């Protein structure tokens, strides 16, 4: 996996990671990672896709991985800036591979990033892969959640919120026995080593 940087339109250097195929590429894949993780967790997937003949590109979203001053903090422009970064990265790589079919992949929060990109002006997509995408909230519940989100952001001054963590992820580990719950993230993967790596690497 190779590392590079791309200067976003707001002047911030974005940390990019890419894997290249041995021969002429079958397509260009942009991969958006999930919340509370970083792009390097996808190295094995990216390498497998490159071996299959694809150019694969990803980045650390703001507040994640190498692009992190405060964990989870997207910065002053928040979510719109994450979406802008994504589109700028895709546009940059499309200039390098203009004839390659474009495929967007997103996991969890990354699936939301990809879906939001689909609502903006077209990118010339050939395919979309969504993994672990959240279901649609009933409108009333969504409005209540936004109010709680705003309140918690004010209450914690933008810091960690145990309440939000519980509301978002609290039910995920309930299917596991108390004895098997070592990290609180057992729901994440059947691979215990992968869960341990996630738990130890913010």
C-alpha positions as CSV (number, residue, x, y, z in Angstrom):
1,X,0.0,0.0,0.0
2,X,1.4,3.4,-1.0
3,X,0.9,6.6,0.8
4,X,0.4,10.1,-0.6
5,X,-1.2,13.4,0.2
6,X,-3.7,15.6,-1.6
7,X,-4.3,19.2,-0.7
8,X,-8.1,19.8,-0.3
9,X,-9.7,23.0,-1.4
10,X,-9.7,24.3,2.2
11,X,-5.9,23.9,2.3
12,X,-5.8,20.8,4.5
13,X,-3.5,17.9,3.4
14,X,-5.5,14.7,3.1
15,X,-3.8,11.4,3.8
16,X,-4.3,9.0,0.9
17,X,-3.5,5.3,0.5
18,X,-3.6,3.4,-2.7
19,X,-2.8,0.0,-4.2
20,X,-2.0,-0.6,-7.8
21,X,-2.6,-3.6,-10.1
22,X,0.3,-5.3,-11.9
23,X,-1.2,-4.6,-15.3
24,X,-3.8,-2.4,-17.0
25,X,-6.5,-1.6,-14.4
26,X,-10.1,-3.0,-14.8
27,X,-11.4,-0.1,-12.8
28,X,-10.9,2.6,-10.1
29,X,-12.3,1.8,-6.7
30,X,-12.7,4.5,-4.0
31,X,-13.1,3.0,-0.5
32,X,-14.7,5.0,2.4
33,X,-13.9,3.6,5.9
34,X,-16.2,3.6,8.8
35,X,-16.5,5.6,12.0
36,X,-14.0,5.0,14.8
37,X,-11.4,3.4,12.5
38,X,-8.9,4.4,9.8
39,X,-8.0,3.6,6.2
40,X,-5.0,1.3,7.0
41,X,-7.4,-1.2,8.5
42,X,-8.4,-2.0,4.9
43,X,-4.9,-2.8,3.6
44,X,-5.6,-6.5,3.1
45,X,-8.9,-5.8,1.2
46,X,-7.2,-3.2,-1.0
47,X,-4.3,-5.5,-1.8
48,X,-6.7,-8.3,-2.8
49,X,-8.6,-5.9,-5.0
50,X,-5.3,-4.7,-6.6
51,X,-4.3,-8.3,-7.3
52,X,-7.7,-8.7,-9.0
53,X,-6.8,-5.8,-11.3
54,X,-8.2,-2.6,-9.7
55,X,-6.7,0.7,-8.7
56,X,-7.9,1.1,-5.1
57,X,-7.8,4.4,-3.3
58,X,-8.9,5.4,0.3
59,X,-8.2,8.1,2.8
60,X,-8.4,8.8,6.5
61,X,-11.6,10.9,7.0
62,X,-11.1,14.0,9.1
63,X,-10.9,13.1,12.8
64,X,-9.6,9.6,11.9
65,X,-6.2,7.9,11.5
66,X,-3.3,10.1,10.4
67,X,-5.7,12.9,9.8
68,X,-6.6,13.2,13.5
69,X,-6.0,16.0,15.9
70,X,-9.0,15.0,18.1
71,X,-10.5,11.5,17.6
72,X,-13.8,11.7,15.7
73,X,-13.7,15.5,15.3
74,X,-14.5,16.3,11.6
75,X,-13.5,20.0,12.2
76,X,-15.4,23.2,11.7
77,X,-17.2,22.3,8.5
78,X,-18.1,18.8,9.8
79,X,-19.9,16.4,7.6
80,X,-20.1,18.6,4.4
81,X,-16.3,18.8,4.5
82,X,-15.9,15.0,4.7
83,X,-18.2,14.8,1.6
84,X,-16.2,17.5,-0.2
85,X,-12.9,15.7,0.6
86,X,-14.3,12.5,-0.9
87,X,-15.5,14.1,-4.1
88,X,-12.1,15.9,-4.5
89,X,-10.2,12.7,-4.0
90,X,-12.4,10.9,-6.6
91,X,-12.0,13.7,-9.1
92,X,-8.2,13.8,-8.7
93,X,-7.9,10.0,-9.3
94,X,-10.4,10.2,-12.2
95,X,-8.0,12.6,-14.0
96,X,-5.2,10.0,-13.5
97,X,-7.4,7.2,-14.8
98,X,-10.1,8.8,-17.0
99,X,-11.0,5.7,-18.9
100,X,-11.4,3.4,-15.9
101,X,-14.9,2.5,-14.6
102,X,-15.5,4.1,-11.2
103,X,-16.7,2.0,-8.3
104,X,-17.5,3.4,-4.9
105,X,-17.2,1.2,-1.8
106,X,-18.2,2.3,1.7
107,X,-18.5,0.5,5.1
108,X,-20.7,1.7,7.9
109,X,-20.2,5.5,8.1
110,X,-18.3,5.2,4.8
111,X,-21.5,3.7,3.3
112,X,-23.3,6.9,4.4
113,X,-20.5,9.0,2.7
114,X,-21.0,7.0,-0.5
115,X,-24.8,7.4,-0.4
116,X,-24.4,11.1,0.1
117,X,-22.1,11.3,-2.9
118,X,-24.8,9.7,-5.0
119,X,-27.2,12.6,-4.2
120,X,-24.7,15.2,-5.6
121,X,-24.0,15.8,-9.3
122,X,-23.0,12.6,-11.0
123,X,-19.5,11.2,-10.8
124,X,-19.8,8.8,-13.8
125,X,-20.3,5.7,-11.6
126,X,-20.2,2.2,-12.8
127,X,-21.0,0.4,-9.5
128,X,-21.6,1.0,-5.8
129,X,-20.8,-1.4,-2.9
130,X,-22.4,-0.7,0.5
131,X,-21.4,-2.6,3.6
132,X,-22.9,-2.3,7.1
133,X,-25.1,0.6,6.0
134,X,-27.5,1.9,8.7
135,X,-31.2,1.4,8.0
136,X,-33.6,4.2,7.6
137,X,-34.8,5.8,10.9
138,X,-38.4,6.6,11.3
139,X,-38.7,10.4,10.8
140,X,-39.8,11.2,14.4
141,X,-36.9,9.1,15.8
142,X,-34.5,10.8,13.5
143,X,-35.5,14.2,14.6
144,X,-35.2,13.2,18.3
145,X,-31.8,11.7,17.6
146,X,-30.6,15.0,16.0
147,X,-31.7,16.9,19.1
148,X,-29.9,14.5,21.4
149,X,-26.8,14.8,19.1
150,X,-26.9,18.6,19.3
151,X,-27.4,18.5,23.0
152,X,-24.6,16.1,23.6
153,X,-22.2,18.1,21.4
154,X,-23.0,21.2,23.5
155,X,-22.9,19.3,26.8
156,X,-19.5,17.6,26.1
157,X,-18.1,20.7,24.3
158,X,-17.5,18.4,21.3
159,X,-15.8,15.7,23.3
160,X,-16.7,12.0,23.9
161,X,-20.3,11.2,24.7
162,X,-20.9,7.9,26.5
163,X,-24.6,8.4,25.9
164,X,-24.2,8.7,22.1
165,X,-21.9,5.7,22.1
166,X,-24.6,3.7,24.0
167,X,-27.4,4.9,21.7
168,X,-25.4,4.1,18.5
169,X,-23.7,0.8,19.5
170,X,-25.1,-0.3,22.9
171,X,-27.3,-3.0,21.6
172,X,-24.7,-4.5,19.2
173,X,-22.9,-6.7,21.8
174,X,-26.0,-8.0,23.6
175,X,-26.0,-11.3,21.6
176,X,-22.7,-12.2,23.2
177,X,-22.4,-13.8,26.6
178,X,-20.9,-11.7,29.4
179,X,-18.0,-14.2,29.6
180,X,-17.1,-13.6,25.9
181,X,-17.3,-9.8,26.1
182,X,-13.6,-8.8,26.5
183,X,-13.6,-5.6,24.4
184,X,-17.2,-4.5,23.9
185,X,-16.6,-4.9,20.1
186,X,-17.2,-8.6,19.7
187,X,-20.0,-7.8,17.3
188,X,-17.5,-6.3,14.9
189,X,-16.0,-9.5,13.5
190,X,-15.9,-13.3,14.0
191,X,-12.1,-12.9,13.9
192,X,-11.0,-12.4,17.5
193,X,-7.6,-11.0,16.4
194,X,-9.2,-8.4,14.2
195,X,-11.4,-7.3,17.1
196,X,-8.4,-7.0,19.4
197,X,-6.5,-5.0,16.8
198,X,-9.5,-2.6,16.4
199,X,-9.8,-2.3,20.2
200,X,-6.1,-1.4,20.7
201,X,-5.9,0.9,17.7
202,X,-8.0,4.1,17.8
